[in-house]
C-alpha cells in the first residue's frame, strides 16, 4: 500500500482511494480450508492482501515464528479448533493483527475452540515493510494509518468461542484487545494475562455483547461470561476512550474478573459524555461507535453482572 491512500477517501475532493481488488474479492497470501494437522513456521509475509493468512475450519493448526507486515488483516483464524499461535510479529496498520472468528463461511455453524496465543508482538503504526527490514519507521499522519493491529475475537460470531488463552503479548501503537459477540456467539472461558500496551489507539479492553445477528435462521442474542484479565499494563492510551464492557438491556455480560491492571490515559476527555446516547445494539461493534454511551473513567460498564476488579 502506498502512503497517503485511504479506503474511505472522497474522490470528489481529490483524495486517493486504495482498492484491495475488484468487487467481492478477498485476496490473501495463504488460504486454508477444511484442513487438519497444519504447521506454518519460520517465514515472512509482506503485503498479504485482505488476509495474510485465512484459516477456515482448520484443526490442529500451529502458527509459529512468523513475521507479517501487511496492508489488511495479519491472520484470521475462523471456526478452527486446537490452534497454537506463538512467537509471531504482526504489523497491520489498517486492520486486525490476529483475529479469531466463527463465521458462517463453511455454510454451517462451527465453533472456535481450544486456542492459545502467546509471545506475540502486535503493531499498528509502522510503514508497511519496515517491520520486516527492522527499521520500524513510525507512520507520519499523511500515511493515513488506522493504528489497528489488535487481537480480536469476532466480529463474525455465528459459532461459539470457548477455552481461549492469550498471554505474554506486546501491543505497540495499535488498538487493544476486543471481545465481540454480535451474531449469537457464546464466548466463555477466556483467560488473558501478562499483556503490555503503549500508545493505545482506542480502548485497551473492549468487550461487547450486541445484537447485529447476521446469519441464517434468526439467531438469538449470545452470551459473554467467565472472562479473566490479569496483569495488564497500558500507557499513553487514548484519552477519549476508556475500557468498555457493554451488554444490552436484558442480556448482561457475566462473570468478568479484572485484576492487577495499571492504565495511564491521555487527558482531554469531552464534557457531558454520554448525554442522550443510544444503545446502538445492532451497530458494528467498535469503541468509537459506542463511546457516546459511556462515561469518562478508564473503565466503564453497562448492563453486566458479576464483575470483579482488583
C-alpha positions as CSV (number, residue, x, y, z in Angstrom):
1,X,0.0,0.0,0.0
2,X,1.3,3.4,-0.9
3,X,1.3,6.0,1.9
4,X,-1.5,8.6,1.7
5,X,-4.1,6.2,0.3
6,X,-7.4,5.9,2.1
7,X,-10.0,3.1,1.9
8,X,-12.8,5.6,2.6
9,X,-11.5,8.5,0.6
10,X,-13.7,11.1,-1.1
11,X,-12.5,11.0,-4.7
12,X,-14.7,14.0,-5.5
13,X,-12.4,16.0,-3.2
14,X,-9.3,14.6,-5.0
15,X,-8.5,12.2,-2.2
16,X,-6.7,9.0,-3.3
17,X,-8.7,5.8,-2.7
18,X,-6.9,2.5,-2.0
19,X,-8.5,-0.6,-3.7
20,X,-7.8,-4.1,-2.4
21,X,-9.2,-5.7,-5.6
22,X,-12.4,-5.9,-7.6
23,X,-15.9,-6.1,-6.1
24,X,-16.3,-9.3,-4.0
25,X,-12.6,-10.0,-3.9
26,X,-10.8,-11.2,-0.8
27,X,-7.2,-11.5,-1.9
28,X,-5.0,-13.4,0.5
29,X,-1.4,-14.7,0.8
30,X,-2.3,-18.1,2.3
31,X,-5.8,-19.7,2.5
32,X,-6.6,-22.9,4.2
33,X,-10.0,-24.6,4.3
34,X,-11.1,-27.8,5.9
35,X,-7.6,-28.9,6.8
36,X,-6.0,-31.0,9.6
37,X,-2.6,-31.1,11.2
38,X,-1.0,-28.0,9.6
39,X,2.2,-26.2,10.7
40,X,3.1,-22.7,9.5
41,X,6.6,-21.8,10.8
42,X,9.6,-19.6,10.2
43,X,8.7,-17.4,7.2
44,X,7.5,-13.8,6.5
45,X,4.6,-12.2,4.6
46,X,4.7,-8.8,3.0
47,X,1.6,-7.0,1.7
48,X,-0.7,-10.0,2.2
49,X,-3.9,-8.5,0.9
50,X,-7.2,-8.8,2.8
51,X,-5.8,-11.7,4.8
52,X,-2.1,-12.6,5.3
53,X,-3.4,-15.9,6.5
54,X,-7.0,-17.1,6.4
55,X,-7.6,-20.4,8.0
56,X,-11.2,-21.6,7.9
57,X,-12.3,-24.9,9.5
58,X,-8.6,-25.9,10.2
59,X,-8.0,-28.2,13.2
60,X,-4.7,-29.0,14.9
61,X,-3.1,-25.8,13.5
62,X,0.3,-24.4,14.6
63,X,1.5,-20.9,13.6
64,X,5.0,-20.3,14.9
65,X,7.6,-17.6,14.5
66,X,6.1,-15.7,11.6
67,X,6.6,-12.1,10.7
68,X,3.6,-10.5,8.9
69,X,3.9,-6.9,7.6
70,X,0.7,-6.2,5.7
71,X,-2.0,-3.9,4.4
72,X,-5.1,-5.6,6.0
73,X,-5.6,-8.4,8.5
74,X,-2.5,-10.3,9.6
75,X,-4.1,-13.6,10.3
76,X,-7.8,-14.7,10.6
77,X,-8.5,-18.0,12.4
78,X,-12.1,-18.8,11.5
79,X,-14.1,-21.7,13.0
80,X,-10.9,-23.6,13.9
81,X,-10.2,-25.9,16.8
82,X,-7.0,-26.7,18.7
83,X,-4.8,-23.8,17.4
84,X,-1.4,-22.7,18.8
85,X,-0.2,-19.2,17.7
86,X,3.2,-18.3,19.2
87,X,6.2,-16.0,18.7
88,X,4.7,-14.0,15.8
89,X,5.2,-10.4,15.0
90,X,2.4,-8.6,13.1
91,X,2.3,-5.0,11.7
92,X,-1.2,-4.3,10.3
93,X,-1.9,-0.6,10.4
94,X,-5.2,-0.8,8.5
95,X,-6.8,-3.9,10.0
96,X,-6.6,-6.5,12.8
97,X,-3.4,-8.2,13.6
98,X,-4.6,-11.6,15.0
99,X,-8.4,-12.2,14.6
100,X,-10.4,-15.2,15.8
101,X,-13.7,-15.6,14.0
102,X,-16.6,-18.1,14.0
103,X,-18.3,-17.2,10.8
104,X,-20.8,-19.0,8.5
105,X,-18.1,-19.2,5.8
106,X,-18.4,-23.0,5.6
107,X,-22.2,-22.9,5.2
108,X,-22.7,-24.2,8.7
109,X,-22.1,-23.1,12.3
110,X,-18.7,-24.2,13.5
111,X,-17.0,-23.1,16.8
112,X,-13.7,-21.6,17.6
113,X,-12.3,-23.8,20.5
114,X,-9.1,-24.5,22.3
115,X,-7.0,-21.6,21.1
116,X,-3.8,-20.2,22.6
117,X,-2.0,-17.0,21.5
118,X,1.3,-16.4,23.2
119,X,4.5,-14.4,23.0
120,X,3.4,-12.2,20.1
121,X,4.1,-8.7,19.1
122,X,1.2,-6.6,17.6
123,X,1.9,-3.2,15.9
124,X,-0.3,-0.8,14.0
125,X,1.7,2.3,13.1
126,X,4.8,1.3,11.2
127,X,5.1,2.0,7.5
128,X,4.4,-1.3,5.7
129,X,7.6,-3.2,5.2
130,X,9.6,-1.6,8.0
131,X,8.8,-4.4,10.4
132,X,10.4,-6.9,8.1
133,X,13.5,-4.8,7.4
134,X,13.8,-3.9,11.1
135,X,13.9,-0.1,10.5
136,X,10.5,0.2,12.4
137,X,9.6,3.5,10.7
138,X,6.7,5.2,12.6
139,X,4.0,6.3,10.1
140,X,3.5,10.1,9.5
141,X,0.0,11.5,9.5
142,X,-0.2,11.6,5.7
143,X,0.4,7.8,5.7
144,X,-3.2,7.5,7.0
145,X,-2.5,4.6,9.3
146,X,-5.6,3.4,11.2
147,X,-3.4,2.1,14.0
148,X,-5.4,-1.1,14.2
149,X,-3.1,-4.1,14.7
150,X,-5.0,-5.7,17.6
151,X,-6.1,-9.1,18.9
152,X,-9.8,-9.6,18.4
153,X,-12.5,-12.2,19.0
154,X,-15.2,-11.5,16.4
155,X,-16.8,-9.6,14.7
156,X,-18.1,-12.6,12.7
157,X,-19.6,-14.6,15.6
158,X,-22.2,-17.2,14.4
159,X,-20.3,-20.0,16.2
160,X,-19.0,-20.0,19.8
161,X,-15.6,-19.0,21.2
162,X,-14.6,-21.2,24.1
163,X,-11.5,-22.2,26.1
164,X,-9.1,-19.5,24.8
165,X,-5.9,-18.2,26.4
166,X,-3.9,-15.1,25.4
167,X,-0.7,-14.4,27.2
168,X,2.7,-12.7,27.1
169,X,1.8,-10.4,24.2
170,X,3.0,-6.8,23.5
171,X,0.9,-4.2,21.7
172,X,2.7,-1.2,20.2
173,X,0.9,1.9,18.8
174,X,-2.3,0.0,18.0
175,X,-5.7,-0.9,19.3
176,X,-6.2,-3.1,22.3
177,X,-8.0,-6.4,23.0
178,X,-11.5,-6.8,21.6
179,X,-14.0,-9.5,22.5
180,X,-17.2,-9.2,20.5
181,X,-20.3,-11.4,20.2
182,X,-22.9,-9.7,18.0
183,X,-24.2,-12.6,15.8
184,X,-25.3,-15.0,18.6
185,X,-22.0,-16.5,19.8
186,X,-21.4,-17.8,23.3
187,X,-18.0,-16.5,24.4
188,X,-16.8,-18.2,27.6
189,X,-13.8,-19.4,29.5
190,X,-11.3,-16.8,28.2
191,X,-8.0,-16.1,30.1
192,X,-5.9,-13.1,29.2
193,X,-2.7,-12.4,31.1
194,X,0.7,-10.7,31.0
195,X,-0.1,-8.0,28.4
196,X,1.7,-4.7,27.8
197,X,0.4,-1.9,25.6
198,X,1.8,1.5,24.7
199,X,0.3,4.3,22.6
200,X,-3.1,2.6,22.6
201,X,-5.3,3.8,19.7
202,X,-8.6,3.1,21.3
203,X,-10.0,1.1,24.3
204,X,-7.3,-1.1,25.8
205,X,-10.1,-3.6,26.8
206,X,-13.3,-3.7,24.7
207,X,-15.9,-6.3,25.5
208,X,-19.2,-6.0,23.6
209,X,-22.4,-8.1,23.5
210,X,-24.6,-6.9,20.7
211,X,-27.5,-7.9,18.5
212,X,-26.4,-7.4,14.9
213,X,-27.5,-11.1,14.5
214,X,-26.2,-11.5,10.9
215,X,-26.8,-15.1,10.0
216,X,-29.5,-17.6,8.9
217,X,-32.5,-18.7,11.0
218,X,-32.7,-15.5,13.1
219,X,-30.1,-16.4,15.7
220,X,-30.8,-15.2,19.3
221,X,-28.5,-12.9,21.2
222,X,-25.4,-14.7,22.5
223,X,-23.6,-14.5,25.8
224,X,-20.2,-13.4,27.2
225,X,-19.2,-14.9,30.5
226,X,-16.2,-16.2,32.5
227,X,-13.6,-13.8,31.2
228,X,-10.4,-13.3,33.2
229,X,-7.9,-10.5,32.6
230,X,-4.8,-10.3,34.8
231,X,-1.6,-8.4,34.8
232,X,-2.1,-5.8,32.1
233,X,-0.2,-2.6,31.8
234,X,-1.3,0.1,29.3
235,X,0.4,3.5,28.8
236,X,-0.5,6.5,26.7
237,X,-4.0,5.2,26.0
238,X,-6.3,7.4,24.0
239,X,-8.0,9.8,26.4
240,X,-11.4,9.8,24.8
241,X,-11.9,6.1,25.0
242,X,-11.5,4.2,28.3
243,X,-12.0,0.4,28.6
244,X,-15.6,-0.6,27.7
245,X,-17.6,-3.6,28.9
246,X,-21.0,-3.3,27.2
247,X,-24.0,-5.6,27.1
248,X,-27.5,-4.7,26.0
249,X,-30.8,-4.5,28.0
250,X,-31.9,-7.9,29.0
251,X,-28.6,-9.5,28.0
252,X,-25.9,-8.8,30.6
253,X,-22.2,-9.8,30.3
254,X,-21.5,-12.1,33.2
255,X,-18.6,-13.2,35.4
256,X,-15.8,-10.8,34.4
257,X,-12.7,-10.6,36.6
258,X,-10.1,-7.9,36.0
259,X,-7.0,-7.8,38.3
260,X,-3.6,-6.3,38.5
261,X,-4.2,-3.7,35.9
262,X,-2.3,-0.4,35.5
263,X,-3.5,2.1,32.9
264,X,-2.4,5.6,32.0
265,X,-4.6,7.6,29.7
266,X,-4.2,10.9,27.9
267,X,-6.3,13.8,29.0
268,X,-8.8,16.0,27.1
269,X,-11.9,14.0,27.7
270,X,-15.1,15.6,26.4
271,X,-17.7,17.1,28.7
272,X,-21.2,15.8,29.0
273,X,-20.1,12.4,27.9
274,X,-23.0,10.0,27.0
275,X,-25.7,12.6,27.2
276,X,-28.7,11.2,25.2
277,X,-26.8,8.4,23.7
278,X,-28.5,5.3,22.2
279,X,-27.5,1.7,22.9
280,X,-26.7,1.0,19.3
281,X,-27.5,-2.7,19.8
282,X,-27.2,-3.7,16.2
283,X,-24.3,-1.4,15.2
284,X,-20.9,-2.7,14.1
285,X,-19.0,-3.1,17.4
286,X,-16.2,-0.5,17.7
287,X,-15.2,1.5,20.7
288,X,-15.6,4.8,18.8
289,X,-19.2,3.9,17.8
290,X,-20.1,3.2,21.5
291,X,-18.1,6.0,23.0
292,X,-21.1,8.3,23.5
293,X,-22.8,5.6,25.5
294,X,-20.2,5.6,28.3
295,X,-18.8,7.9,30.9
296,X,-15.2,9.1,31.1
297,X,-13.4,6.8,33.6
298,X,-10.7,4.3,32.5
299,X,-13.2,1.5,32.8
300,X,-16.9,1.8,32.2
301,X,-19.5,-0.9,32.1
302,X,-23.2,-1.1,31.0
303,X,-25.6,-4.0,31.5
304,X,-23.4,-6.6,33.2
305,X,-23.3,-8.8,36.3
306,X,-20.7,-10.4,38.5
307,X,-17.8,-8.2,37.8
308,X,-14.7,-8.1,40.0
309,X,-12.0,-5.5,39.7
310,X,-8.9,-5.9,42.0
